[in-house]
Structure formats: structure tokens, C-alpha cells
Amino acid sequence: MARKKTKKRLFSGMSYRDVQRSNSDRRGKLPQKDQKWLKEKGYRNVGWDNVIKLYQKINELLIQPTSEEDTLEELFLQADRIGNKYQTPEEIAAFNQQLLTEVNEISDEIDRQFPNSEMEFIDYSQPSRKSK
């Protein structure tokens, strides 16, 4: 008897093994938290239906912005660290000195425009009276 040749099943132009390999590679790029979540929710890399579901879920997770994105402050600090790699210690010291001068000038201007002539004293030694 002659064997019937079955048509090879493909998903997005990839064979079963290619989709599995892609899932493994891309899952490794996800944060540990997402990898653990996939495992807890039962996404498996075995069986056509499971492999396809895992492939689609990994796509969703890769597209979503992570909640752990850096804040603006963290991005500025990171940029500062990177920028400092390309500066000599003398350039860094000169910049810091100039920054200190500018900050002091701004502080003096604020004090000039908003003088605080009253001093406030708070005495914590006496217990406060409770009103009834």
C-alpha cells in the first residue's frame, strides 16, 4: 500500500517545531514575572493548539508596555550616568561647579522675590490640649 502524503500543517508560515523554537526564544525575552504567569495559567509549548495559544499570548505580552517602565527621573539619572562615561573628571567637576552656581543664583532670586520675614516657632515640649 502506498502511504498518503499529508499536507504539512503550518502556522504563520512556520512548522510545529519552528513555532515551538520561536516560543522558547521569545519567552526568554519576557520578564521573569510574565514567564511565571504563563506557566501558572497553563500555557504550554506542547501540542498544536497549545503552541499557537502560547505564541499569541507571548505576542500580546511583548506588545504591552510593562508596568515597570522607568520613571522620568530614572531615565534622566540613567542618561546622566551614560553621559558621564564620555566626560573627563575635570569636565564633570566644571559642570557641577557651574550647576551649583546656577542653583545658588536661583535660590537667591527666590529669596529676594518671596521674603519670609516672620519666623515660626513650634514648641513640642508641652502636650497639646484636646478640645472637647
C-alpha positions as CSV (number, residue, x, y, z in Angstrom):
1,M,0.0,0.0,0.0
2,A,1.1,3.4,-0.8
3,R,1.2,5.9,2.0
4,K,-0.8,9.1,1.6
5,K,1.3,12.1,2.0
6,T,-0.4,14.5,4.4
7,K,-0.1,18.2,3.8
8,K,2.3,19.7,6.3
9,R,0.5,21.9,8.8
10,L,1.8,25.5,9.2
11,F,1.1,28.4,11.4
12,S,2.3,31.9,10.2
13,G,4.5,30.1,7.7
14,M,6.2,28.1,10.4
15,S,6.2,24.4,11.1
16,Y,5.3,22.9,14.6
17,R,9.0,22.8,15.6
18,D,9.7,26.3,14.4
19,V,6.8,27.7,16.4
20,Q,8.0,25.8,19.5
21,R,11.5,27.2,19.0
22,S,10.1,30.7,18.5
23,N,8.0,30.4,21.6
24,S,11.0,29.3,23.7
25,D,13.2,32.1,22.4
26,R,10.6,34.8,22.8
27,R,9.5,33.6,26.2
28,G,13.1,34.0,27.4
29,K,12.9,37.7,26.4
30,L,9.9,38.3,28.8
31,P,10.4,39.4,32.4
32,Q,10.5,36.7,34.9
33,K,7.1,37.7,36.3
34,D,5.5,37.2,32.9
35,Q,7.2,33.8,32.4
36,K,5.9,32.6,35.7
37,W,2.4,33.9,34.9
38,L,2.4,32.0,31.6
39,K,3.3,28.8,33.5
40,E,0.7,29.3,36.2
41,K,-2.0,29.9,33.6
42,G,-1.2,26.7,31.9
43,Y,0.3,28.0,28.7
44,R,2.3,25.1,27.3
45,N,4.7,24.6,24.4
46,V,3.4,21.1,23.5
47,G,0.6,20.3,21.1
48,W,-0.5,22.4,18.2
49,D,-3.3,24.2,19.9
50,N,-1.3,25.0,23.0
51,V,1.7,26.1,20.9
52,I,-0.5,28.5,18.9
53,K,-2.1,29.9,22.1
54,L,1.3,30.4,23.7
55,Y,2.6,32.1,20.6
56,Q,-0.3,34.5,20.5
57,K,-0.1,35.3,24.3
58,I,3.6,35.9,24.1
59,N,2.9,38.4,21.2
60,E,0.4,40.2,23.5
61,L,2.8,40.3,26.4
62,L,5.7,41.6,24.2
63,I,3.4,44.4,22.7
64,Q,2.1,45.6,26.1
65,P,4.1,48.3,27.8
66,T,5.5,46.9,31.1
67,S,4.3,48.4,34.3
68,E,7.9,48.5,35.5
69,E,8.9,51.1,32.9
70,D,11.4,53.6,34.2
71,T,10.1,56.9,35.6
72,L,11.2,60.1,34.0
73,E,13.6,60.7,36.9
74,E,15.2,57.2,36.5
75,L,15.6,57.9,32.8
76,F,17.4,61.2,33.5
77,L,19.6,59.5,36.0
78,Q,20.5,56.8,33.6
79,A,21.2,59.3,30.8
80,D,23.4,61.2,33.3
81,R,25.4,58.0,34.1
82,I,25.8,57.3,30.4
83,G,26.9,60.8,29.7
84,N,29.4,60.8,32.5
85,K,31.2,57.9,30.8
86,Y,32.3,60.2,28.0
87,Q,33.5,63.1,30.1
88,T,36.7,63.6,31.9
89,P,36.7,64.2,35.7
90,E,37.7,67.8,35.0
91,E,34.6,68.4,32.8
92,I,32.3,66.8,35.3
93,A,33.7,68.9,38.1
94,A,33.4,72.1,36.0
95,F,29.8,71.2,35.2
96,N,29.0,70.5,38.8
97,Q,30.5,73.9,39.8
98,Q,28.5,75.7,37.2
99,L,25.3,73.9,38.2
100,L,26.0,74.8,41.9
101,T,26.4,78.5,40.9
102,E,23.2,78.5,38.9
103,V,21.2,76.8,41.7
104,N,22.5,79.4,44.2
105,E,21.6,82.2,42.0
106,I,18.1,80.8,41.6
107,S,17.8,80.3,45.3
108,D,18.9,83.9,45.9
109,E,16.3,85.2,43.4
110,I,13.5,83.2,45.1
111,D,14.5,84.6,48.5
112,R,14.5,88.1,47.0
113,Q,11.1,87.7,45.4
114,F,9.5,85.8,48.3
115,P,11.0,87.2,51.5
116,N,10.0,85.3,54.7
117,S,10.4,87.9,57.4
118,E,8.4,86.0,60.0
119,M,9.9,83.2,62.0
120,E,7.6,80.5,63.2
121,F,8.4,78.6,66.4
122,I,6.7,75.4,67.4
123,D,7.0,74.2,71.0
124,Y,6.7,70.5,71.1
125,S,7.7,70.3,74.8
126,Q,4.1,71.0,76.0
127,P,1.4,68.5,75.3
128,S,-1.4,69.9,73.2
129,R,-4.8,70.5,74.8
130,K,-7.6,68.3,73.4
131,S,-10.8,70.2,72.7
132,K,-14.0,68.6,73.9
